[in-house]
């Protein structure tokens, strides 16, 4: 029998691993203490809507959880007031009387009126697409991947142009060409000044590789790498460095969404845990 508990902060239902004393909420990161299942005070929470531990909630709920969004029909949109385009909740209004006004503000989301997409905190994204054009390593579609990711973030998650750094070979600005140096500078920009509640996105589409590990921190003896445009002359970016630049500096409460479309990408952030999903 699967056991479930409600998050002590946001009341999200969480599947309880056997023998767990504490559980961290995947939505708000709050830690909930778990009573002994044999204790008289233990309260069993049945699964909601027929979902089991192995089943995922509907796609709309997945999106809400990933970007810190909460279901609501009462919200008030505050236009961006700074370069980060901060959106805040500030009171409520009558949904029925103001539906037309909402559709004018959010014309692309008129079919999702049951959710409030005004996530707290700031948003920043680094999107990298490398095609290695006119080399023996040339890839088709990586720049398109980057363009579509930018389109998704701007049309569905309300990122603004100044919240996104785009690196492809098609960029006119030389600082936006996906060289190793520019990629490192973009990663530094992504985490600079981040605060609890912020949502960060790092997307890379291109070649990934691996190289021999010499410091003994890899079980398989290899470091995973990302390949910038100039990797043959300037080298690759190793997972240890990516972790040091993108993961370790993050304050508690900041969410980093990393989408890596490359070979050997499963552990390229050098995280302590690896999710293995049943296919």
Phi, psi and omega per residue, in radians:
X1 nan 2.237 3.106
X2 -1.426 2.368 3.111
X3 -1.829 2.526 -3.127
X4 -2.273 2.550 3.040
X5 -2.291 2.753 3.081
X6 -1.655 2.417 3.081
X7 -1.025 2.370 -3.115
X8 -1.218 -0.241 -3.104
X9 -1.809 -1.000 -3.049
X10 -1.846 -0.028 3.091
X11 1.178 0.273 3.039
X12 -1.145 2.412 3.135
X13 -1.370 2.266 -3.058
X14 -2.139 2.401 3.052
X15 -1.317 2.265 -3.034
X16 -1.664 2.029 3.060
X17 -1.107 2.581 -3.128
X18 -1.025 2.291 3.053
X19 1.382 0.065 -3.079
X20 -1.231 2.418 3.067
X21 -1.699 -0.509 3.112
X22 -2.341 2.693 3.055
X23 -2.498 2.364 3.139
X24 -1.693 2.291 3.138
X25 -1.236 2.294 3.135
X26 -1.328 -0.186 -3.121
X27 -1.677 -0.936 -3.056
X28 -1.922 -0.059 3.112
X29 1.216 0.157 3.092
X30 -1.240 2.559 3.129
X31 -1.745 2.212 -3.116
X32 -1.971 2.129 3.053
X33 -1.221 2.522 -3.082
X34 -1.984 2.225 3.104
X35 -1.285 2.735 3.068
X36 -1.089 2.254 -3.099
X37 -1.105 -0.341 3.106
X38 -1.538 -0.128 -3.104
X39 -1.341 2.527 3.120
X40 -1.078 -0.410 -3.103
X41 -1.484 -0.081 -3.119
X42 -1.246 2.275 -3.091
X43 -1.985 1.973 3.133
X44 -1.331 2.253 3.115
X45 -1.888 1.969 -3.116
X46 -1.204 2.667 3.101
X47 -1.058 2.549 3.132
X48 -1.700 2.493 3.000
X49 1.024 0.423 3.065
X50 1.344 0.124 3.121
X51 -1.340 2.366 3.034
X52 -1.819 3.124 -3.110
X53 -1.115 -0.483 -3.086
X54 -1.551 -0.158 -3.070
X55 -1.722 2.482 3.100
X56 -1.604 2.638 3.046
X57 -1.209 2.969 -3.134
X58 -0.991 2.711 -3.087
X59 -0.948 -0.660 -3.111
X60 -1.088 -0.608 3.119
X61 -1.278 -0.602 3.079
X62 -1.033 -0.778 3.139
X63 -1.099 -0.752 -3.138
X64 -1.056 -0.753 -3.100
X65 -1.159 -0.701 -3.066
X66 -1.157 -0.609 -3.049
X67 -1.927 0.344 3.042
X68 1.161 0.659 -3.069
X69 -1.844 2.554 -3.067
X70 -2.171 2.436 3.128
X71 -1.068 2.351 3.120
X72 -2.932 2.574 3.000
X73 -1.923 -0.001 -3.124
X74 -2.134 1.853 3.129
X75 -2.690 2.840 3.122
X76 -2.286 2.152 -3.090
X77 -1.468 2.248 3.071
X78 -1.875 2.032 -3.098
X79 -1.026 2.686 3.125
X80 -0.953 2.373 -3.130
X81 -1.976 -0.055 -3.128
X82 -2.547 -3.092 -3.132
X83 -1.110 -0.348 -3.126
X84 -1.579 -0.102 3.094
X85 1.100 0.869 -3.095
X86 -1.133 2.305 3.062
X87 -2.002 2.385 -3.065
X88 -2.292 2.705 2.953
X89 -1.528 2.307 3.117
X90 -2.553 1.371 3.098
X91 1.607 -2.784 -3.086
X92 -2.625 2.884 3.026
X93 -2.488 2.955 -3.121
X94 -1.297 2.083 -3.050
X95 -1.108 -0.751 -3.076
X96 -1.120 -0.702 -3.093
X97 -1.350 -0.428 -3.022
X98 -1.915 0.193 -3.092
X99 -1.033 -0.716 -3.141
X100 -1.104 -0.714 3.115
X101 -1.105 -0.699 3.125
X102 -1.078 -0.748 -3.113
X103 -1.137 -0.536 3.097
X104 -1.244 -0.640 3.132
X105 -1.288 -0.701 -3.090
X106 -2.126 1.218 -3.044
X107 -1.100 -0.466 -3.081
X108 -1.474 -0.079 -3.061
X109 -2.109 0.461 -3.070
X110 -1.195 -0.317 3.112
X111 -1.597 0.010 -3.128
X112 -2.130 0.772 -3.027
X113 -1.217 -0.218 -3.084
X114 -1.490 0.042 -3.132
X115 -2.195 2.569 3.009
X116 -1.764 2.091 -3.102
X117 -1.699 0.297 3.117
X118 -1.481 1.337 -3.092
X119 -1.227 2.458 3.076
X120 -1.202 2.776 3.098
X121 1.498 3.053 -3.110
X122 -1.692 2.861 -3.131
X123 -2.210 2.414 3.050
X124 -2.521 2.589 -3.136
X125 -2.506 2.478 2.957
X126 -2.046 2.124 -3.099
X127 -2.105 2.130 -3.058
X128 -2.174 2.230 3.041
X129 -2.296 2.114 -3.063
X130 -2.119 2.108 -3.120
X131 -1.773 -0.247 -3.134
X132 0.938 0.748 -3.031
X133 -1.019 2.484 3.117
X134 1.109 0.482 3.005
X135 -2.207 2.959 3.126
X136 -1.253 -0.153 -3.141
X137 -1.736 0.193 -2.993
X138 -0.987 2.395 3.089
X139 -2.064 2.557 3.091
X140 -1.774 2.303 2.986
X141 1.734 -0.174 -3.077
X142 -1.173 -0.663 3.112
X143 -1.206 -0.661 3.052
X144 -1.074 -0.685 3.076
X145 -0.970 -0.817 -3.111
X146 -1.109 -0.748 -3.130
X147 -1.109 -0.739 -3.131
X148 -1.215 -0.604 3.079
X149 -1.120 -0.743 3.094
X150 -1.073 -0.762 3.124
X151 -1.058 -0.745 3.132
X152 -1.073 -0.829 -3.099
X153 -1.118 -0.657 -3.077
X154 -1.372 -0.571 -3.050
X155 -1.639 -0.474 -3.078
X156 -1.919 -0.437 -3.094
X157 -2.145 0.188 2.954
X158 1.050 0.558 2.927
X159 -1.212 2.549 3.066
X160 -1.807 2.889 -3.069
X161 -0.977 -0.705 -3.078
X162 -1.374 -0.056 3.064
X163 -1.648 -0.017 -3.053
X164 -2.151 2.274 2.971
X165 -1.877 2.109 -3.058
X166 -1.935 2.187 3.123
X167 -2.095 1.948 3.011
X168 -2.547 2.929 3.108
X169 -1.216 -0.233 -3.111
X170 -1.498 -0.131 -3.097
X171 -1.213 2.429 3.118
X172 -1.321 -0.703 3.114
X173 -1.182 2.118 -3.081
X174 -1.125 -0.404 3.106
X175 -1.312 -0.136 3.121
X176 -1.822 0.153 3.010
X177 -1.362 2.382 -3.004
X178 -1.362 0.999 3.008
X179 -1.381 2.932 3.118
X180 -1.032 -0.753 -3.130
X181 -1.107 -0.797 -3.123
X182 -1.170 -0.624 3.102
X183 -1.130 -0.706 3.121
X184 -1.152 -0.699 3.111
X185 -1.147 -0.652 3.123
X186 -1.153 -0.694 3.104
X187 -1.119 -0.693 3.105
X188 -1.120 -0.708 3.100
X189 -1.098 -0.656 -3.054
X190 -1.073 -0.740 -3.055
X191 -1.677 -0.087 -3.107
X192 -1.116 2.192 3.055
X193 1.241 0.217 -3.103
X194 -1.228 2.612 -3.063
X195 -2.346 2.790 3.100
X196 -0.898 2.335 -3.097
X197 1.746 -0.258 3.127
X198 -1.285 2.654 3.118
X199 -2.154 2.078 -3.071
X200 -2.008 2.513 3.112
X201 -2.200 2.265 3.021
X202 -2.157 2.055 -3.125
X203 -2.125 2.280 3.078
X204 -2.322 2.242 3.034
X205 -2.208 2.012 -3.079
X206 2.978 -2.764 -3.133
X207 -1.440 2.457 2.947
X208 -2.135 2.681 -3.124
X209 -2.594 -2.882 3.051
X210 -2.628 2.775 3.131
X211 -2.528 2.802 -3.078
X212 -1.032 2.322 3.110
X213 -1.619 2.355 -3.074
X214 -2.041 -0.027 -3.131
X215 -1.861 0.082 2.997
X216 1.348 0.265 -3.102
X217 -1.726 0.130 3.135
X218 -2.052 2.223 -3.121
X219 -1.090 -0.704 -3.108
X220 -1.498 -0.027 3.109
X221 1.440 0.146 -3.110
X222 -2.260 2.517 2.964
X223 -1.629 2.396 3.040
X224 -1.488 2.630 -3.034
X225 -2.436 2.741 2.912
X226 -1.871 2.530 -3.062
X227 -1.879 1.836 3.025
X228 -1.155 3.054 3.137
X229 -1.033 -0.640 -3.076
X230 -1.797 0.540 -3.033
X231 -1.136 -0.459 -3.114
X232 -1.217 -0.458 3.129
X233 -1.866 -0.556 -3.057
X234 -1.892 -0.057 3.091
X235 1.573 2.976 -3.115
X236 -1.687 2.914 3.083
X237 -1.748 2.050 -2.993
X238 -1.482 2.657 -3.089
X239 -1.016 -0.594 3.099
X240 -1.045 -0.728 -3.140
X241 -1.222 -0.693 3.126
X242 -1.080 -0.748 3.097
X243 -1.085 -0.745 -3.122
X244 -1.160 -0.529 -3.089
X245 -1.575 -0.591 -3.008
X246 -1.908 -0.491 -3.002
X247 -1.803 -0.962 -3.057
X248 -1.054 -0.638 -3.106
X249 -1.311 -0.150 -3.026
X250 -1.208 2.195 3.030
X251 -1.188 2.755 3.074
X252 -1.067 2.343 3.117
X253 1.713 -0.080 3.056
X254 -1.641 2.338 3.135
X255 -1.811 2.222 3.063
X256 -1.950 2.121 3.101
X257 -1.847 1.899 -3.101
X258 -1.869 2.150 3.101
X259 -2.054 1.892 -3.059
X260 -2.014 1.944 3.110
X261 -1.810 1.449 -3.069
X262 -2.798 2.800 3.051
X263 -1.132 2.629 3.095
X264 1.004 0.570 -3.017
X265 -1.587 -0.136 -3.052
X266 -1.042 -0.585 -3.121
X267 -2.146 0.452 -3.031
X268 -1.248 -0.274 3.031
X269 -1.592 -0.023 3.085
X270 0.992 0.760 3.131
X271 -1.374 2.702 -3.089
X272 -1.241 -0.411 -3.113
X273 -2.131 2.618 -3.135
X274 -2.206 2.259 3.116
X275 -1.558 2.142 3.070
X276 -1.923 1.959 -3.063
X277 -1.681 2.472 3.068
X278 -1.279 2.278 -3.129
X279 -1.567 nan nan
